[in-house]
Amino acid sequence: MANQPIKVKISSHNIRVRLGDENKRKVISSLVGITNFTDLYDVDIENLNENKDNYVVVYSNTLGRFTIVDPDAVLSAASTSTGPQPGLPSDFTTVLDNFLDNKIDVDAGFF
């Protein structure tokens, strides 16, 4: 069996691996059964319901999986002043600055 070619064929949902030119040794792996995102092994999404509508999927390095989180948690994480991407993106803050201009009234009190 030394130096025999390994042939890999991928078609639709099947992966076929063959050692050598003969059809005697075949390994067939089927991806059938993975029809939903939640069926993937590295996705940890439990208890999906109407209360989690519009939640976002993020990768958790701690868990080693993708999880679903409240979008507020994403904004809070983005607004921190430390980490790999500190602070909100400048284009985002510019839009907020323009949109909220003269719409927030802050009373500084008396001095």
FIKOLZA-1660 file (N, C-alpha, C; in steps of 0.1 Angstrom, whole numbers, plus 5000, padded with zeros to 4 digits):
% residues 111
   i   px   py   pz ch aa at
   1 5008 4988 5000  A  M  N
   1 5000 5000 5000  A  M CA
   1 5009 5013 5000  A  M  C
   2 5021 5011 5000  A  A  N
   2 5030 5023 5001  A  A CA
   2 5029 5031 4988  A  A  C
   3 5029 5044 4989  A  N  N
   3 5029 5053 4977  A  N CA
   3 5017 5052 4968  A  N  C
   4 5006 5047 4974  A  Q  N
   4 4993 5047 4967  A  Q CA
   4 4987 5061 4967  A  Q  C
   5 4981 5065 4957  A  P  N
   5 4975 5078 4957  A  P CA
   5 4962 5078 4965  A  P  C
   6 4960 5090 4972  A  I  N
   6 4947 5091 4980  A  I CA
   6 4939 5101 4971  A  I  C
   7 4927 5096 4968  A  K  N
   7 4918 5104 4960  A  K CA
   7 4906 5109 4969  A  K  C
   8 4903 5122 4968  A  V  N
   8 4892 5127 4976  A  V CA
   8 4882 5133 4966  A  V  C
   9 4870 5130 4968  A  K  N
   9 4859 5135 4959  A  K CA
   9 4848 5141 4968  A  K  C
  10 4845 5153 4965  A  I  N
  10 4834 5160 4973  A  I CA
  10 4823 5163 4963  A  I  C
  11 4811 5158 4967  A  S  N
  11 4799 5161 4958  A  S CA
  11 4787 5163 4967  A  S  C
  12 4780 5173 4965  A  S  N
  12 4768 5177 4973  A  S CA
  12 4771 5176 4988  A  S  C
  13 4766 5166 4995  A  H  N
  13 4768 5164 5009  A  H CA
  13 4777 5153 5013  A  H  C
  14 4784 5147 5003  A  N  N
  14 4792 5135 5006  A  N CA
  14 4807 5138 5003  A  N  C
  15 4815 5132 5011  A  I  N
  15 4830 5133 5010  A  I CA
  15 4834 5118 5008  A  I  C
  16 4841 5115 4997  A  R  N
  16 4846 5101 4995  A  R CA
  16 4861 5102 4994  A  R  C
  17 4867 5093 5002  A  V  N
  17 4882 5092 5002  A  V CA
  17 4885 5078 4998  A  V  C
  18 4895 5077 4988  A  R  N
  18 4898 5064 4983  A  R CA
  18 4913 5062 4984  A  R  C
  19 4918 5051 4988  A  L  N
  19 4933 5048 4988  A  L CA
  19 4936 5039 4977  A  L  C
  20 4944 5044 4968  A  G  N
  20 4948 5036 4956  A  G CA
  20 4937 5038 4945  A  G  C
  21 4939 5030 4934  A  D  N
  21 4930 5031 4923  A  D CA
  21 4918 5021 4924  A  D  C
  22 4919 5012 4934  A  E  N
  22 4908 5002 4935  A  E CA
  22 4897 5008 4943  A  E  C
  23 4885 5003 4941  A  N  N
  23 4873 5007 4949  A  N CA
  23 4871 4999 4962  A  N  C
  24 4881 4991 4965  A  K  N
  24 4879 4982 4977  A  K CA
  24 4879 4989 4990  A  K  C
  25 4888 5000 4991  A  R  N
  25 4889 5007 5004  A  R CA
  25 4883 5021 5002  A  R  C
  26 4871 5023 5007  A  K  N
  26 4865 5035 5006  A  K CA
  26 4860 5040 5020  A  K  C
  27 4861 5052 5022  A  V  N
  27 4856 5059 5034  A  V CA
  27 4846 5069 5030  A  V  C
  28 4834 5068 5034  A  I  N
  28 4824 5078 5030  A  I CA
  28 4819 5085 5043  A  I  C
  29 4820 5098 5042  A  S  N
  29 4815 5106 5053  A  S CA
  29 4804 5115 5048  A  S  C
  30 4793 5115 5054  A  S  N
  30 4781 5122 5049  A  S CA
  30 4779 5134 5059  A  S  C
  31 4776 5145 5053  A  L  N
  31 4772 5157 5061  A  L CA
  31 4757 5158 5063  A  L  C
  32 4750 5148 5059  A  V  N
  32 4736 5148 5060  A  V CA
  32 4733 5148 5075  A  V  C
  33 4723 5156 5079  A  G  N
  33 4720 5157 5093  A  G CA
  33 4723 5171 5099  A  G  C
  34 4732 5178 5092  A  I  N
  34 4735 5192 5096  A  I CA
  34 4727 5201 5087  A  I  C
  35 4715 5204 5091  A  T  N
  35 4706 5212 5084  A  T CA
  35 4704 5226 5090  A  T  C
  36 4709 5227 5102  A  N  N
  36 4707 5240 5109  A  N CA
  36 4721 5245 5114  A  N  C
  37 4722 5258 5116  A  F  N
  37 4734 5264 5122  A  F CA
  37 4736 5258 5135  A  F  C
  38 4726 5256 5143  A  T  N
  38 4727 5251 5157  A  T CA
  38 4732 5236 5157  A  T  C
  39 4732 5229 5146  A  D  N
  39 4736 5215 5146  A  D CA
  39 4752 5214 5145  A  D  C
  40 4759 5225 5142  A  L  N
  40 4773 5224 5142  A  L CA
  40 4779 5222 5155  A  L  C
  41 4790 5215 5156  A  Y  N
  41 4796 5211 5169  A  Y CA
  41 4801 5223 5177  A  Y  C
  42 4805 5234 5170  A  D  N
  42 4811 5245 5177  A  D CA
  42 4801 5257 5179  A  D  C
  43 4789 5254 5180  A  V  N
  43 4778 5264 5182  A  V CA
  43 4771 5260 5194  A  V  C
  44 4770 5269 5204  A  D  N
  44 4764 5267 5217  A  D CA
  44 4752 5276 5218  A  D  C
  45 4741 5273 5212  A  I  N
  45 4729 5281 5213  A  I CA
  45 4718 5273 5219  A  I  C
  46 4714 5276 5231  A  E  N
  46 4703 5269 5237  A  E CA
  46 4691 5278 5240  A  E  C
  47 4680 5272 5241  A  N  N
  47 4668 5279 5245  A  N CA
  47 4664 5291 5236  A  N  C
  48 4665 5289 5223  A  L  N
  48 4661 5299 5214  A  L CA
  48 4646 5301 5215  A  L  C
  49 4641 5314 5216  A  N  N
  49 4627 5317 5217  A  N CA
  49 4625 5331 5213  A  N  C
  50 4613 5336 5214  A  E  N
  50 4610 5349 5209  A  E CA
  50 4617 5360 5217  A  E  C
  51 4621 5357 5229  A  N  N
  51 4628 5367 5238  A  N CA
  51 4643 5369 5233  A  N  C
  52 4647 5360 5224  A  K  N
  52 4661 5361 5219  A  K CA
  52 4661 5365 5204  A  K  C
  53 4650 5371 5200  A  D  N
  53 4649 5376 5186  A  D CA
  53 4658 5388 5185  A  D  C
  54 4665 5388 5174  A  N  N
  54 4675 5399 5171  A  N CA
  54 4688 5398 5180  A  N  C
  55 4690 5387 5186  A  Y  N
  55 4703 5385 5193  A  Y CA
  55 4714 5382 5182  A  Y  C
  56 4726 5383 5186  A  V  N
  56 4737 5382 5177  A  V CA
  56 4746 5370 5181  A  V  C
  57 4753 5364 5171  A  V  N
  57 4761 5353 5173  A  V CA
  57 4776 5358 5174  A  V  C
  58 4783 5354 5185  A  V  N
  58 4797 5358 5187  A  V CA
  58 4805 5346 5191  A  V  C
  59 4818 5347 5188  A  Y  N
  59 4827 5336 5192  A  Y CA
  59 4832 5338 5206  A  Y  C
  60 4831 5328 5215  A  S  N
  60 4836 5329 5228  A  S CA
  60 4849 5321 5229  A  S  C
  61 4860 5328 5231  A  N  N
  61 4873 5321 5232  A  N CA
  61 4874 5312 5244  A  N  C
  62 4867 5317 5255  A  T  N
  62 4867 5309 5267  A  T CA
  62 4860 5296 5265  A  T  C
  63 4848 5296 5258  A  L  N
  63 4841 5283 5256  A  L CA
  63 4846 5276 5244  A  L  C
  64 4853 5283 5235  A  G  N
  64 4857 5277 5222  A  G CA
  64 4846 5274 5213  A  G  C
  65 4835 5282 5214  A  R  N
  65 4823 5280 5206  A  R CA
  65 4817 5293 5202  A  R  C
  66 4808 5292 5193  A  F  N
  66 4800 5304 5190  A  F CA
  66 4788 5304 5199  A  F  C
  67 4784 5315 5204  A  T  N
  67 4773 5316 5213  A  T CA
  67 4764 5328 5209  A  T  C
  68 4752 5328 5214  A  I  N
  68 4742 5339 5211  A  I CA
  68 4742 5349 5223  A  I  C
  69 4743 5362 5220  A  V  N
  69 4743 5371 5231  A  V CA
  69 4734 5383 5228  A  V  C
  70 4730 5390 5238  A  D  N
  70 4722 5402 5237  A  D CA
  70 4731 5413 5229  A  D  C
  71 4725 5420 5219  A  P  N
  71 4733 5430 5212  A  P CA
  71 4738 5441 5221  A  P  C
  72 4732 5444 5233  A  D  N
  72 4737 5453 5242  A  D CA
  72 4750 5449 5248  A  D  C
  73 4752 5436 5249  A  A  N
  73 4766 5432 5254  A  A CA
  73 4776 5434 5244  A  A  C
  74 4773 5434 5231  A  V  N
  74 4783 5437 5220  A  V CA
  74 4786 5452 5221  A  V  C
  75 4776 5460 5222  A  L  N
  75 4779 5475 5223  A  L CA
  75 4787 5478 5236  A  L  C
  76 4784 5471 5247  A  S  N
  76 4792 5474 5259  A  S CA
  76 4806 5469 5257  A  S  C
  77 4808 5458 5251  A  A  N
  77 4822 5453 5249  A  A CA
  77 4829 5462 5239  A  A  C
  78 4822 5468 5229  A  A  N
  78 4829 5477 5220  A  A CA
  78 4832 5490 5226  A  A  C
  79 4825 5494 5236  A  S  N
  79 4827 5507 5242  A  S CA
  79 4838 5508 5253  A  S  C
  80 4844 5496 5256  A  T  N
  80 4854 5496 5266  A  T CA
  80 4867 5504 5261  A  T  C
  81 4875 5508 5270  A  S  N
  81 4887 5516 5266  A  S CA
  81 4899 5507 5266  A  S  C
  82 4898 5494 5268  A  T  N
  82 4909 5485 5267  A  T CA
  82 4905 5473 5258  A  T  C
  83 4915 5465 5255  A  G  N
  83 4913 5453 5247  A  G CA
  83 4918 5455 5233  A  G  C
  84 4916 5445 5224  A  P  N
  84 4921 5446 5211  A  P CA
  84 4916 5457 5202  A  P  C
  85 4904 5461 5205  A  Q  N
  85 4898 5472 5197  A  Q CA
  85 4891 5482 5207  A  Q  C
  86 4899 5490 5214  A  P  N
  86 4893 5499 5224  A  P CA
  86 4884 5510 5218  A  P  C
  87 4873 5512 5224  A  G  N
  87 4864 5523 5220  A  G CA
  87 4856 5519 5208  A  G  C
  88 4845 5527 5207  A  L  N
  88 4836 5526 5195  A  L CA
  88 4843 5531 5183  A  L  C
  89 4840 5526 5171  A  P  N
  89 4846 5531 5159  A  P CA
  89 4842 5546 5156  A  P  C
  90 4851 5553 5151  A  S  N
  90 4849 5568 5150  A  S CA
  90 4838 5571 5140  A  S  C
  91 4836 5563 5130  A  D  N
  91 4824 5565 5121  A  D CA
  91 4811 5564 5128  A  D  C
  92 4811 5554 5137  A  F  N
  92 4799 5552 5145  A  F CA
  92 4796 5564 5155  A  F  C
  93 4806 5568 5162  A  T  N
  93 4804 5579 5171  A  T CA
  93 4801 5592 5164  A  T  C
  94 4806 5594 5152  A  T  N
  94 4803 5606 5144  A  T CA
  94 4788 5606 5140  A  T  C
  95 4783 5594 5136  A  V  N
  95 4769 5593 5133  A  V CA
  95 4760 5597 5145  A  V  C
  96 4764 5591 5156  A  L  N
  96 4757 5594 5169  A  L CA
  96 4758 5609 5172  A  L  C
  97 4769 5614 5171  A  D  N
  97 4771 5629 5174  A  D CA
  97 4762 5637 5165  A  D  C
  98 4762 5634 5153  A  N  N
  98 4753 5642 5143  A  N CA
  98 4738 5639 5146  A  N  C
  99 4735 5627 5149  A  F  N
  99 4721 5623 5151  A  F CA
  99 4715 5629 5164  A  F  C
 100 4724 5629 5174  A  L  N
 100 4719 5634 5187  A  L CA
 100 4722 5648 5190  A  L  C
 101 4727 5656 5180  A  D  N
 101 4730 5670 5182  A  D CA
 101 4717 5677 5185  A  D  C
 102 4717 5685 5196  A  N  N
 102 4706 5693 5200  A  N CA
 102 4694 5684 5204  A  N  C
 103 4695 5672 5206  A  K  N
 103 4684 5663 5210  A  K CA
 103 4685 5659 5225  A  K  C
 104 4697 5661 5231  A  I  N
 104 4699 5657 5245  A  I CA
 104 4701 5670 5252  A  I  C
 105 4693 5673 5262  A  D  N
 105 4694 5685 5270  A  D CA
 105 4701 5681 5284  A  D  C
 106 4713 5686 5286  A  V  N
 106 4719 5683 5299  A  V CA
 106 4720 5696 5307  A  V  C
 107 4714 5695 5318  A  D  N
 107 4714 5706 5327  A  D CA
 107 4725 5705 5337  A  D  C
 108 4735 5714 5336  A  A  N
 108 4747 5713 5345  A  A CA
 108 4745 5719 5358  A  A  C
 109 4733 5725 5361  A  G  N
 109 4730 5731 5374  A  G CA
 109 4736 5745 5376  A  G  C
 110 4738 5749 5388  A  F  N
 110 4743 5762 5391  A  F CA
 110 4757 5761 5396  A  F  C
 111 4765 5772 5393  A  F  N
 111 4779 5773 5398  A  F CA
 111 4780 5785 5407  A  F  C
% end
